[in-house]
Amino acid sequence: MSLTRRSFGKLVGTLATTAVMPACGNGSASRAPARAASLGSAPRPPNLLVILGDDLGWADLGCYGSPSIETPHLDTLAREGVRFTNGYSAAPTCSPTRLSLYTGRHPGRLRAGLEEPISGPEKRVGLPEDHPTLASLLKQVGFTTAMYGKWHCGYLPLYSPIKSGWEEFFGNFSGGIDYYSKISYTTEYDLYEQEVKFDSLDYYTDLLTARAVGFLRRAHTKPWLLNLNFTSPHWPWEAPGDKAWSADVTRRLLAGEEAALRTGGSAETYRKMVQSLDAAIGTVLEALRASGQDRDTVVFFASDNGGERYSNEGPLQGRKLALYEGGIRVPTILRWPGHVRAGRTSDAPVTTQDWTATLLELAGASPSAAYALDGQSLTAHLVHEAPIAERDLFWRTRQARALRRGPWKYLRTVTKGEAAEFLFDLSADVGETTNHATRESDRMARMRTRCEDIDRQLLPYG
């Protein structure tokens, strides 16, 4: 059930908070004296700053154990809020996860969600403009809405953020563009303001940062939603200053070398890209603080899926495209000063669709009755630290299906026509190395049945 403005006020009026901020990886924290939030009888809902990284590995941040990449700003964000160790993306690829975040539903409920990912303009699929979205539902309750960065949910002229509830858009439509030239893998120039091409040769991460800072510096009279979708550290692997490499990649791409954007790179370049992303987020958060809106803003950060080449998945098996943990378990952080206790670490399994439901509830918006959400709001878990009842989390791709129930994960894969089934106990084996399929055959049968039940509710792959 979504909060009304009145019930929202009742909720936040009873919150207790702490000022303790232990080290990011430490889940224990001392509680400071409780204090009541004084927001009046009809409080304004919080602003919502939703930041996505792109193809970021689970262990690419300092607060998730990276031994070589320094991410002080995201580490601070985690110290000031709650860090999820079992945060999942809705899919192991870009488009399906983004569709899920914007709709709050399994990717397979939409034709576009069967594309893994949407490959180019010739795929005339996308997020239908008549489908309710996070942005359109928030607009209905008075929010200003904007998206800067990667869309990847369909191409013009049929699909765009402007058609799906975002009042402002500045970014790219495709899955990946050169950071300087803005040429995509489709060989088209892909940087737009609203639905008109915008010329710029600035480093893309910096360009999006400047736009976000400008948005935050405005005098806002209404609560707002800003989706800030960075492309870093997605290929092409170009760090700030790599203009010569950018020029070479662009030249080869335009000469017909389709895979040019996916070539090159190194662990050092990747490190610089992630650190550039962290610095950009630091700049945005400083602008938020300077604007006086930081305590009135929920900041959410996650990756759209697991990492690719050069990423660090820590103890996890698999990467992007796979339903092993490394493909879907992602860094996930939320901060809401004064309402969500700082320094928390949550081990609760949560996924993309849950965040849509949560943001809608915090905004006092209701989901559409005709498009039921597949996630559940985490507000009580965030604010009151209430436990989340055990439920099933589900994923699928063309080649695999997976279901998580408590610590157990059922996985079915098909490789070269050969099917294999696995049952992992993630509480003891996060690396998914021991298959309990035979030892726990009854449990696996129940989970297989549930997995198949959910699969049948979704659109079939063609």
Buried (B, 14 or more C-beta within 10 A) or exposed (E): EBBEBEEBBEBBBEBBBBBBBBEBBBBEBEEEEEEEBEBEEEBBBBBBBBBBBBBBBBBBBBBBBBEEBBBEBBBBBBBBBBBBBBBBBBBBBBBBBBBBBBBBBBBBBBEBBBBBBBBBBEBEBBBBBEBBBBBBBBBBBBBBBBBBBBBBBBBBEBBBBBBBBBBBBBBBBBBBBBBBBBBBBBBBBBBBBEEEEEEEBEBBBBBBBBBBBEBBEEEBEEBBBBBBBBBBBBBBBBBBEBBEBBEBBBEBBEEEEEEBBBBBBEBEBBBBBBBBBBBBBBBBBBBBBEBEBBEBBBBBBBBBBBBBBBBBBBBBBBBBBBBBBBBBBBBBBBBBBBBBBBBBBBEBBBBBBBBBBBBBBBBBBBBBEEBEBBBBBBBBBBBEEEEBEEEBBBBBBEBBBBBBBEBBBBBBBEEEEEEEBBBBBBEEBBBBEEBBBEEBEEBBEBBBEBBEEBBEEBBEEE
